Amino acid sequence: MGSGSHDVIVAGSGAAGLAAACTAAALGRKVLVLEHGDRVGGTTAISGGMVWIPANHKMAPAGLEDSAAAAREYLRATVPGCEDDPRMAAFLARGDEAVRFLEQHTSLKLRPVRRYPDYYPELPGATAGGRVLEPVPFDGRELGADFALLRDPLPEFLLFGGMMVSREDLPVLRRVTRSPRAAWHALKLLRRYAAQRLRAHRGTSLVLGNALAARLLKSARDLGVEIALDASVREVLLREGRAAGVRVAVGGSERELQARDAVILATGGISHHGDLRQAYVPAAAGTLSATVRSGAERGGAHLAAAVGARLSPRAVSIDQALALWVPASTFRRADGSEALFPHTVTDRAKPGLVAVDGQGARFVNEAVSYHEFVRAQLRDPSRRIPAWLVCDSRFLWKYGLGRVRPFALSTRKERESGYLRRAPTLVELATAMGIPAGTFVATIRSFNEGARRGEDPAFGRGADIYQRHLGDADQQPNPCVAPIEAGPFYAVAVRPADLGMAAGIMTDEHARVLRADGAPVPGLYACGNDMHSVMNGAYPGPGITLGPALVFGYLAAKHATLPS
């Protein structure tokens, strides 16, 4: 780790930490990033990589309209307390500034997603696309030897053991057996991947969150940021009330490192720290998390609390739970590791699937956002946890279900493990799930009656542009609805998991850590999932974790490097 003195020390190497590190380095500071794990990228590297920045400068050239006023109107309707939060005002006022700075001074490149609606498109101020930015695909070979240091995506989202698939590729690949053009596209992807595997441990055509993490890693290297892996921060050091460095454990020994300007906490939040997490979610939610488990004994919230920082107020109801939810199915990989599959956009909204509770009844519009799906589960957890995603053989072949991929030639392993339930009839499937057959069969029959007409009278599935966006445009008249009638039938159990906690360290609009009395701790900052989410437990659109992560990483570094 070189000398024991730096200008800025950043704990954590996800989007927030690397954005902060790159900003500080671009402003001429000597920066050290401390990462507890053995790879760079954190949860960002396994994420979808969406970045939500309202009224960004990339929208108008793409023919898309937005304004800060429209964004404020939408957020007022979706995010509790946002009108009185100076951090939200800073996010809206300076989000595009952060994007411009990072693109000018680093290898970060983002592009607008023209069609990706906000999650509540019927509310005033919502947009159909463009607020969401995605990383431009990146060639991992540009990282050289550092490619081996980048965290790999989840294996369940890779094809052939290492090929990433972009958002645009998915609908094309679904047509591979019906379209010569789609088959040719798939062949080109395979040829490219085969050539890449001759030189690397996986494909080097990076997309989604892996591309975002890779671009920031390259930027950090180009800007001279020092990165130390397997480095566990044990304590934030104060000198005369100011954060002046950290005590860090590396290679079995501890040492003190000095930070002349600031310590910035971006360790990934409290998802895996049960002693803190339990104050913000109901017990029925369990402890599943889709975030990367760093293994660190003390995360950013522990480190900040030890020097007097204030954490989020305790949640007192299900609707106030401070987590960003996703339904997840759990399984064990071939290597014995426990894993979960986050059911975000690949199956729930597709035509020919329903979710039922423990009594065999539907309880939610399956095409709503993943956050709202879990909120519906938590409103009656004894019946709805677990819930079951149910489909037929046509659906499973075309779309897959959870970790079962489309066009799977065999599901034997998934069935033998108990992950996937299969039965030739609905009655037998109900028995396999352990739910009442009478109610379940009646539920499917009732759903099918409307589905044959492209309707969902019970829940109105496919009624708005967000739901239709996640459906299948080839299915008409409703891209979200089709009958479930081609046996055998299948089911997978889903439970609540978090994509990140919304609870964390209380900060101000500069990302400064606040004490219990509301005064900042000089020299100490928090961003990413370490800070109490600017969305306050709401989930108004895709990328509302990574958008603020980049913005407040940038704002923390900018403020930390101001002349004293």
C-alpha positions as CSV (number, residue, x, y, z in Angstrom):
1,M,0.0,0.0,0.0
2,G,2.9,2.3,-0.5
3,S,3.4,5.0,2.1
4,G,1.1,5.3,5.1
5,S,-0.1,8.7,4.1
6,H,-2.6,9.7,1.3
7,D,-4.9,12.6,0.6
8,V,-8.1,10.5,0.3
9,I,-8.8,7.0,1.5
10,V,-11.8,5.2,0.1
11,A,-13.2,2.0,1.7
12,G,-15.0,-0.1,-0.9
13,S,-14.6,-0.6,-4.7
14,G,-18.1,-0.5,-6.1
15,A,-19.5,2.3,-8.2
16,A,-19.7,4.8,-5.4
17,G,-16.2,4.1,-4.1
18,L,-14.6,4.1,-7.5
19,A,-16.4,7.2,-8.6
20,A,-15.2,9.0,-5.4
21,A,-11.7,7.7,-5.9
22,C,-11.6,8.7,-9.6
23,T,-13.0,12.2,-8.9
24,A,-10.5,12.9,-6.2
25,A,-7.6,11.6,-8.3
26,A,-8.8,13.7,-11.3
27,L,-8.6,16.7,-9.0
28,G,-5.0,16.0,-8.2
29,R,-5.2,14.0,-5.0
30,K,-3.3,10.9,-4.0
31,V,-5.9,8.3,-3.5
32,L,-6.0,4.8,-1.9
33,V,-8.9,2.4,-2.3
34,L,-9.2,-0.3,0.4
35,E,-11.2,-3.4,-0.7
36,H,-12.0,-6.1,1.9
37,G,-12.5,-8.8,-0.8
38,D,-10.1,-10.2,-3.4
39,R,-11.9,-8.7,-6.4
40,V,-12.9,-5.1,-7.5
41,G,-16.4,-4.0,-8.3
42,G,-18.6,-5.0,-5.4
43,T,-22.3,-5.5,-6.1
44,T,-22.0,-3.1,-9.1
45,A,-20.1,-5.8,-11.0
46,I,-23.0,-8.3,-10.8
47,S,-25.8,-5.8,-11.3
48,G,-27.8,-4.7,-14.3
49,G,-25.7,-1.5,-14.4
50,M,-28.6,0.9,-14.9
51,V,-28.0,4.5,-13.7
52,W,-31.0,6.8,-13.0
53,I,-30.2,10.4,-13.7
54,P,-33.3,12.6,-14.4
55,A,-33.0,15.5,-16.9
56,N,-29.6,14.3,-18.1
57,H,-27.9,16.0,-21.1
58,K,-28.1,12.8,-23.2
59,M,-31.9,12.8,-23.4
60,A,-32.5,15.8,-25.8
61,P,-30.1,14.5,-28.5
62,A,-32.0,11.2,-28.4
63,G,-35.3,13.0,-28.8
64,L,-36.4,12.5,-25.2
65,E,-37.9,15.2,-23.0
66,D,-37.5,15.7,-19.3
67,S,-37.0,18.5,-16.8
68,A,-36.0,18.9,-13.2
69,A,-39.5,20.1,-12.4
70,A,-41.0,16.9,-13.9
71,A,-38.6,14.8,-11.9
72,R,-39.4,16.6,-8.7
73,E,-43.1,16.1,-9.4
74,Y,-42.6,12.3,-9.9
75,L,-40.4,11.9,-6.9
76,R,-42.9,13.8,-4.7
77,A,-45.4,11.1,-5.6
78,T,-43.1,8.2,-5.0
79,V,-40.4,9.0,-2.4
80,P,-41.6,9.9,1.1
81,G,-40.0,13.0,2.6
82,C,-38.1,14.0,-0.5
83,E,-39.3,17.5,-0.7
84,D,-37.6,18.4,2.6
85,D,-34.4,16.5,1.9
86,P,-31.5,18.6,0.8
87,R,-29.8,15.5,-0.5
88,M,-32.5,15.0,-3.0
89,A,-32.2,18.6,-4.1
90,A,-28.5,18.0,-4.6
91,F,-29.1,14.8,-6.5
92,L,-31.4,16.5,-9.0
93,A,-29.4,19.7,-9.3
94,R,-26.0,18.0,-9.7
95,G,-26.6,14.6,-11.1
96,D,-25.9,15.6,-14.7
97,E,-22.9,17.5,-13.5
98,A,-21.5,14.3,-12.0
99,V,-22.0,12.4,-15.3
100,R,-20.4,15.2,-17.3
101,F,-17.3,15.3,-15.0
102,L,-16.8,11.5,-14.9
103,E,-17.2,11.1,-18.6
104,Q,-14.7,14.0,-19.2
105,H,-12.1,12.8,-16.8
106,T,-12.5,9.0,-16.8
107,S,-13.3,6.1,-19.1
108,L,-16.9,6.1,-18.0
109,K,-19.2,6.2,-20.9
110,L,-23.0,6.1,-20.5
111,R,-25.8,6.1,-23.1
112,P,-29.5,6.7,-22.7
113,V,-31.9,3.8,-22.6
114,R,-34.6,5.2,-24.9
115,R,-37.3,2.8,-23.7
116,Y,-37.2,1.9,-20.1
117,P,-40.2,3.5,-18.2
118,D,-40.2,4.7,-14.6
119,Y,-41.8,2.1,-12.4
120,Y,-45.0,4.1,-11.7
121,P,-45.6,5.4,-15.2
122,E,-49.2,6.5,-14.5
123,L,-48.0,9.1,-11.9
124,P,-47.4,12.7,-12.9
125,G,-43.8,13.5,-14.0
126,A,-43.0,9.9,-15.0
127,T,-41.1,9.2,-18.3
128,A,-41.1,6.4,-20.7
129,G,-37.3,6.3,-21.0
130,G,-34.1,8.3,-21.1
131,R,-33.7,9.0,-17.4
132,V,-32.0,5.6,-17.3
133,L,-28.4,5.5,-18.6
134,E,-26.5,2.3,-19.2
135,P,-22.8,1.8,-19.6
136,V,-21.5,1.5,-23.1
137,P,-20.1,-2.1,-23.6
138,F,-16.5,-2.4,-22.7
139,D,-13.7,-4.6,-24.0
140,G,-12.2,-6.3,-20.9
141,R,-8.9,-6.7,-22.7
142,E,-8.3,-3.0,-22.1
143,L,-7.7,-3.8,-18.4
144,G,-4.8,-6.1,-19.2
145,A,-3.8,-8.1,-16.2
146,D,-6.3,-6.2,-14.1
147,F,-9.1,-8.1,-15.9
148,A,-8.4,-10.9,-13.5
149,L,-9.1,-8.5,-10.5
150,L,-12.6,-7.6,-11.8
151,R,-15.4,-9.4,-10.0
152,D,-17.1,-11.8,-12.4
153,P,-20.9,-11.6,-13.1
154,L,-23.2,-14.1,-11.5
155,P,-22.7,-17.5,-13.3
156,E,-26.5,-17.8,-13.7
157,F,-26.4,-14.8,-16.0
158,L,-23.6,-16.1,-18.2
159,L,-23.9,-18.4,-21.2
160,F,-21.5,-21.2,-21.9
161,G,-19.6,-20.6,-18.7
162,G,-18.5,-17.0,-19.3
163,M,-20.4,-15.1,-22.1
164,M,-22.3,-12.0,-21.1
165,V,-25.5,-11.2,-22.9
166,S,-26.7,-7.6,-23.4
167,R,-30.2,-6.3,-22.8
168,E,-30.6,-6.0,-26.5
169,D,-29.5,-9.5,-27.2
170,L,-32.1,-11.2,-25.1
171,P,-35.2,-10.7,-27.3
172,V,-33.2,-11.7,-30.3
173,L,-31.9,-14.9,-28.8
174,R,-35.5,-15.9,-27.8
175,R,-36.2,-16.0,-31.6
176,V,-33.2,-18.1,-32.4
177,T,-35.2,-21.2,-33.4
178,R,-37.7,-19.2,-35.5
179,S,-35.6,-16.6,-37.3
180,P,-32.5,-17.0,-39.5
181,R,-31.5,-13.5,-38.6
182,A,-31.6,-14.3,-34.9
183,A,-29.7,-17.6,-35.5
184,W,-27.0,-15.7,-37.4
185,H,-26.7,-13.1,-34.6
186,A,-26.3,-16.0,-32.1
187,L,-23.6,-17.6,-34.2
188,K,-21.7,-14.3,-34.3
189,L,-21.9,-14.0,-30.6
190,L,-20.6,-17.5,-30.1
191,R,-17.7,-17.1,-32.6
192,R,-16.6,-13.9,-30.8
193,Y,-16.9,-15.6,-27.4
194,A,-14.8,-18.6,-28.5
195,A,-12.0,-16.3,-29.7
196,Q,-12.0,-14.4,-26.4
197,R,-11.8,-17.6,-24.3
198,L,-8.5,-18.4,-26.0
199,R,-7.0,-15.4,-24.1
200,A,-9.1,-15.0,-20.9
201,H,-10.9,-17.0,-18.2
202,R,-14.2,-15.7,-19.5
203,G,-15.6,-13.5,-22.3
204,T,-14.2,-10.0,-22.5
205,S,-17.2,-8.3,-24.1
206,L,-18.6,-6.7,-21.0
207,V,-22.0,-5.2,-20.6
208,L,-24.4,-4.1,-17.8
209,G,-22.9,-3.6,-14.3
210,N,-19.7,-5.5,-15.2
211,A,-19.0,-2.9,-17.9
212,L,-19.6,-0.1,-15.4
213,A,-17.2,-1.6,-12.8
214,A,-14.6,-2.3,-15.5
215,R,-14.7,1.3,-16.9
216,L,-14.3,2.7,-13.4
217,L,-11.5,0.2,-12.6
218,K,-9.6,1.3,-15.7
219,S,-10.2,4.9,-14.9
220,A,-8.8,4.4,-11.4
221,R,-5.7,2.8,-12.8
222,D,-5.2,5.5,-15.4
223,L,-5.5,8.2,-12.8
224,G,-2.9,6.6,-10.5
225,V,-5.3,5.4,-7.8
226,E,-3.7,2.8,-5.6
227,I,-6.0,-0.2,-4.9
228,A,-5.4,-2.7,-2.0
229,L,-7.3,-5.9,-2.0
230,D,-7.9,-8.1,1.1
231,A,-7.7,-5.0,3.2
232,S,-10.1,-4.8,6.1
233,V,-10.8,-1.4,7.6
234,R,-11.1,-1.9,11.4
235,E,-11.4,1.7,12.6
236,V,-11.8,5.3,11.4
237,L,-9.1,7.4,13.2
238,L,-10.0,10.8,14.6
239,R,-7.6,13.6,15.3
240,E,-9.1,16.6,17.2
241,G,-12.6,15.4,16.1
242,R,-11.7,15.1,12.4
243,A,-11.4,11.8,10.4
244,A,-7.6,11.6,9.8
245,G,-7.1,8.0,8.6
246,V,-8.0,4.4,9.2
247,R,-6.6,1.4,11.0
248,V,-6.5,-1.5,8.4
249,A,-5.7,-5.2,8.6
250,V,-3.8,-6.6,5.7
251,G,-2.0,-10.0,5.6
252,G,-2.6,-10.8,9.2
253,S,-1.1,-7.5,10.6
254,E,-2.6,-4.1,11.3
255,R,-1.4,-0.7,10.5
256,E,-2.5,2.9,10.6
257,L,-2.9,4.9,7.4
258,Q,-3.2,8.7,7.3
259,A,-5.7,10.6,5.1
260,R,-4.9,14.3,4.8
261,D,-8.2,15.3,3.2
262,A,-10.9,12.7,3.9
263,V,-12.0,9.1,4.5
264,I,-14.9,8.1,2.3
265,L,-17.0,5.0,3.3
266,A,-18.5,3.0,0.4
267,T,-18.4,-0.6,1.7
268,G,-21.7,-1.8,0.4
269,G,-24.1,-1.3,3.2
270,I,-25.6,-3.4,6.0
271,S,-27.3,-6.1,4.0
272,H,-25.1,-8.8,5.5
273,H,-24.8,-7.3,9.0
274,G,-27.7,-8.8,10.9
275,D,-27.1,-6.8,14.0
276,L,-28.0,-3.6,12.1
277,R,-30.3,-4.9,9.4
278,Q,-32.9,-6.3,11.8
279,A,-33.9,-2.8,12.8
280,Y,-35.0,-1.9,9.3
281,V,-36.9,-4.9,8.0
282,P,-39.7,-7.1,9.4
283,A,-38.5,-10.5,10.8
284,A,-40.7,-12.3,8.2
285,A,-38.5,-10.9,5.4
286,G,-35.7,-13.2,6.4
287,T,-32.0,-12.4,5.7
288,L,-31.6,-13.1,2.0
289,S,-29.6,-10.5,0.0
290,A,-28.6,-10.3,-3.6
291,T,-25.7,-8.1,-2.7
292,V,-22.1,-9.2,-2.6
293,R,-21.1,-10.5,0.8
294,S,-17.7,-8.9,1.6
295,G,-17.1,-11.0,4.7
296,A,-16.0,-7.9,6.6
297,E,-16.7,-7.9,10.3
298,R,-17.3,-4.2,10.3
299,G,-19.0,-2.3,7.5
300,G,-19.2,1.4,6.9
301,A,-22.1,1.8,9.3
302,H,-20.2,0.2,12.1
303,L,-17.2,2.3,11.4
304,A,-19.2,5.5,11.3
305,A,-21.3,4.7,14.4
306,A,-18.1,4.1,16.4
307,V,-17.1,7.7,15.9
308,G,-20.5,9.1,16.8
309,A,-22.4,9.0,13.5
310,R,-26.2,8.8,13.4
311,L,-27.8,5.9,11.5
312,S,-31.2,5.7,9.9
313,P,-34.2,5.8,12.2
314,R,-35.7,2.4,13.0
315,A,-38.5,1.2,10.7
316,V,-41.8,0.7,12.5
317,S,-44.0,-0.8,9.8
318,I,-43.7,-3.0,6.7
319,D,-44.4,0.0,4.4
320,Q,-41.5,1.9,6.1
321,A,-39.0,-1.0,5.7
322,L,-35.7,0.4,4.5
323,A,-34.8,-2.2,2.0
324,L,-34.8,-2.3,-1.8
325,W,-36.6,-5.6,-2.5
326,V,-36.5,-8.3,-5.1
327,P,-38.1,-11.8,-5.0
328,A,-35.4,-14.5,-5.1
329,S,-35.2,-18.2,-5.5
330,T,-32.5,-20.1,-3.7
331,F,-30.3,-23.0,-4.7
332,R,-26.9,-24.6,-4.3
333,R,-24.4,-24.5,-7.0
334,A,-22.4,-27.5,-8.2
335,D,-19.4,-26.3,-6.1
336,G,-21.6,-26.4,-3.0
337,S,-21.9,-22.7,-2.6
338,E,-25.3,-21.3,-1.7
339,A,-26.8,-18.9,-4.2
340,L,-29.9,-17.0,-5.1
341,F,-31.5,-15.9,-8.4
342,P,-33.1,-12.4,-8.3
343,H,-36.3,-12.4,-10.3
344,T,-36.1,-8.9,-11.6
345,V,-37.1,-8.8,-15.3
346,T,-36.5,-12.1,-17.0
347,D,-39.7,-14.1,-16.1
348,R,-42.4,-12.5,-13.9
349,A,-43.9,-10.2,-16.5
350,K,-43.6,-12.6,-19.4
351,P,-46.9,-14.1,-20.8
352,G,-47.9,-17.4,-19.3
353,L,-46.8,-17.2,-15.7
354,V,-48.6,-16.4,-12.4
355,A,-47.6,-16.1,-8.8
356,V,-49.6,-17.9,-6.1
357,D,-49.5,-17.9,-2.3
358,G,-49.5,-20.8,0.1
359,Q,-53.2,-21.3,-0.4
360,G,-52.9,-21.4,-4.2
361,A,-54.4,-18.0,-4.9
362,R,-52.9,-15.1,-6.8
363,F,-52.1,-12.0,-4.7
364,V,-50.3,-9.5,-6.9
365,N,-49.9,-8.3,-10.4
366,E,-46.9,-10.3,-11.4
367,A,-45.6,-7.6,-13.8
368,V,-45.2,-4.8,-11.2
369,S,-41.7,-3.9,-10.1
370,Y,-39.7,-6.4,-8.1
371,H,-39.8,-4.0,-5.1
372,E,-43.6,-3.9,-5.2
373,F,-43.9,-7.7,-5.6
374,V,-42.0,-8.2,-2.4
375,R,-44.0,-5.5,-0.6
376,A,-47.1,-7.5,-1.5
377,Q,-45.6,-10.6,0.0
378,L,-44.7,-8.8,3.2
379,R,-48.3,-7.6,3.7
380,D,-49.4,-11.2,4.4
381,P,-46.1,-13.1,5.0
382,S,-47.7,-16.2,6.6
383,R,-49.5,-16.9,3.3
384,R,-47.2,-15.3,0.7
385,I,-43.7,-16.3,1.9
386,P,-42.7,-18.3,0.0
387,A,-44.7,-17.5,-3.1
388,W,-44.7,-19.8,-6.1
389,L,-44.0,-18.7,-9.7
390,V,-46.0,-21.1,-11.9
391,C,-45.7,-21.7,-15.7
392,D,-46.2,-24.4,-18.3
393,S,-43.8,-26.2,-20.6
394,R,-44.1,-23.6,-23.4
395,F,-43.2,-20.8,-21.1
396,L,-40.2,-22.7,-19.6
397,W,-38.8,-23.5,-23.1
398,K,-39.1,-19.9,-24.3
399,Y,-38.3,-17.8,-21.3
400,G,-36.8,-20.1,-18.7
401,L,-37.7,-19.8,-15.0
402,G,-35.3,-18.4,-12.5
403,R,-32.0,-20.2,-12.9
404,V,-33.5,-22.6,-15.5
405,R,-32.5,-21.0,-18.8
406,P,-34.5,-20.8,-22.0
407,F,-34.2,-23.7,-24.3
408,A,-32.9,-26.0,-21.5
409,L,-32.6,-29.5,-22.9
410,S,-32.8,-31.0,-19.4
411,T,-34.0,-29.8,-16.0
412,R,-33.1,-33.0,-14.1
413,K,-30.6,-31.3,-11.8
414,E,-32.9,-28.5,-10.8
415,R,-35.7,-31.0,-10.2
416,E,-33.6,-33.4,-8.2
417,S,-32.4,-30.6,-6.0
418,G,-35.9,-29.5,-5.3
419,Y,-35.4,-26.1,-6.9
420,L,-37.9,-26.7,-9.7
421,R,-41.1,-28.6,-9.1
422,R,-42.7,-30.4,-12.1
423,A,-45.9,-32.3,-12.6
424,P,-48.0,-33.5,-15.5
425,T,-51.2,-32.0,-14.1
426,L,-52.1,-28.9,-12.1
427,V,-53.4,-31.1,-9.3
428,E,-50.1,-33.0,-9.0
429,L,-48.2,-29.7,-9.1
430,A,-50.2,-28.4,-6.2
431,T,-49.2,-31.5,-4.3
432,A,-45.5,-31.0,-5.2
433,M,-45.8,-27.4,-3.9
434,G,-47.7,-28.4,-0.8
435,I,-50.6,-26.1,-1.4
436,P,-54.4,-26.8,-1.7
437,A,-55.1,-28.2,-5.1
438,G,-58.8,-27.0,-5.3
439,T,-57.9,-23.3,-4.9
440,F,-54.9,-23.6,-7.1
441,V,-56.6,-25.3,-10.0
442,A,-59.5,-22.8,-9.8
443,T,-57.0,-19.9,-9.8
444,I,-55.3,-21.2,-13.0
445,R,-58.6,-21.8,-14.7
446,S,-59.9,-18.4,-13.9
447,F,-56.6,-16.8,-15.1
448,N,-56.7,-18.8,-18.3
449,E,-60.3,-17.6,-19.2
450,G,-59.1,-14.0,-19.3
451,A,-55.7,-14.8,-20.7
452,R,-57.2,-16.4,-23.9
453,R,-58.6,-13.0,-24.6
454,G,-55.4,-11.2,-23.6
455,E,-56.9,-9.9,-20.4
456,D,-56.3,-10.2,-16.7
457,P,-59.5,-9.0,-15.0
458,A,-58.3,-9.8,-11.5
459,F,-55.1,-7.7,-11.5
460,G,-54.9,-5.8,-14.8
461,R,-51.6,-7.2,-15.8
462,G,-50.1,-5.4,-18.8
463,A,-52.1,-2.2,-18.2
464,D,-49.2,0.3,-18.3
465,I,-46.1,0.9,-20.4
466,Y,-43.7,-0.4,-17.7
467,Q,-45.4,-3.8,-17.5
468,R,-45.7,-4.1,-21.3
469,H,-42.1,-3.1,-21.7
470,L,-41.1,-6.2,-19.5
471,G,-43.5,-8.5,-21.4
472,D,-43.0,-10.0,-24.8
473,A,-43.9,-7.8,-27.8
474,D,-44.5,-10.9,-29.9
475,Q,-47.5,-11.9,-27.7
476,Q,-50.6,-10.0,-28.7
477,P,-52.9,-8.4,-27.8
478,N,-51.3,-8.3,-24.3
479,P,-47.5,-8.8,-24.1
480,C,-47.9,-9.8,-20.4
481,V,-50.7,-12.4,-20.6
482,A,-51.0,-15.9,-22.1
483,P,-52.8,-19.0,-20.8
484,I,-51.0,-21.7,-18.7
485,E,-52.2,-25.0,-20.3
486,A,-49.4,-26.9,-22.0
487,G,-48.3,-29.5,-19.5
488,P,-46.1,-30.5,-17.8
489,F,-46.3,-27.6,-15.4
490,Y,-43.6,-26.1,-13.3
491,A,-43.1,-24.0,-10.2
492,V,-40.3,-22.2,-8.3
493,A,-40.5,-20.8,-4.8
494,V,-39.5,-17.1,-4.2
495,R,-38.8,-15.3,-1.0
496,P,-37.9,-11.7,-0.2
497,A,-34.3,-10.6,-0.7
498,D,-32.7,-7.2,-0.8
499,L,-30.9,-5.6,-3.7
500,G,-29.3,-3.3,-1.2
501,M,-30.5,-1.7,2.1
502,A,-31.9,1.8,2.0
503,A,-30.9,2.2,5.7
504,G,-27.4,3.4,6.6
505,I,-25.4,6.4,7.6
506,M,-27.1,9.7,7.8
507,T,-25.4,12.3,5.6
508,D,-25.9,15.8,4.2
509,E,-26.1,17.0,0.7
510,H,-22.3,16.9,0.4
511,A,-22.3,13.2,1.6
512,R,-20.7,14.3,4.9
513,V,-21.4,11.9,7.7
514,L,-23.7,13.4,10.4
515,R,-23.5,13.1,14.1
516,A,-26.5,12.5,16.3
517,D,-26.8,16.3,16.8
518,G,-26.9,16.9,13.1
519,A,-23.3,18.3,12.8
520,P,-21.0,16.7,10.3
521,V,-18.0,14.7,11.3
522,P,-15.2,16.7,9.6
523,G,-13.3,14.7,6.9
524,L,-15.7,11.7,7.0
525,Y,-18.0,10.9,4.1
526,A,-20.4,8.1,3.1
527,C,-21.9,7.2,-0.3
528,G,-23.4,4.2,-2.1
529,N,-25.3,1.7,0.0
530,D,-23.4,2.9,3.1
531,M,-25.4,6.1,3.2
532,H,-29.1,6.3,4.0
533,S,-30.7,6.1,0.6
534,V,-31.8,9.4,-0.9
535,M,-34.9,7.4,-2.1
536,N,-35.8,6.7,1.6
537,G,-36.8,3.1,0.9
538,A,-38.8,3.8,-2.3
539,Y,-37.9,2.4,-5.7
540,P,-39.2,4.8,-8.3
541,G,-37.2,3.6,-11.3
542,P,-34.4,1.4,-12.7
543,G,-31.0,2.5,-11.5
544,I,-32.0,4.3,-8.3
545,T,-29.1,2.8,-6.4
546,L,-26.3,3.3,-9.0
547,G,-27.4,6.7,-10.0
548,P,-27.1,8.2,-6.5
549,A,-24.0,6.0,-6.0
550,L,-22.1,7.8,-8.8
551,V,-23.5,11.2,-7.9
552,F,-22.7,11.2,-4.2
553,G,-19.4,9.5,-4.8
554,Y,-18.6,12.5,-7.0
555,L,-20.0,15.0,-4.5
556,A,-18.1,13.5,-1.6
557,A,-14.8,13.8,-3.4
558,K,-15.5,17.3,-4.7
559,H,-16.3,18.5,-1.2
560,A,-13.4,16.7,0.4
561,T,-10.9,18.3,-2.0
562,L,-12.1,21.9,-1.6
563,P,-9.4,24.2,-0.4
564,S,-9.5,24.4,3.4
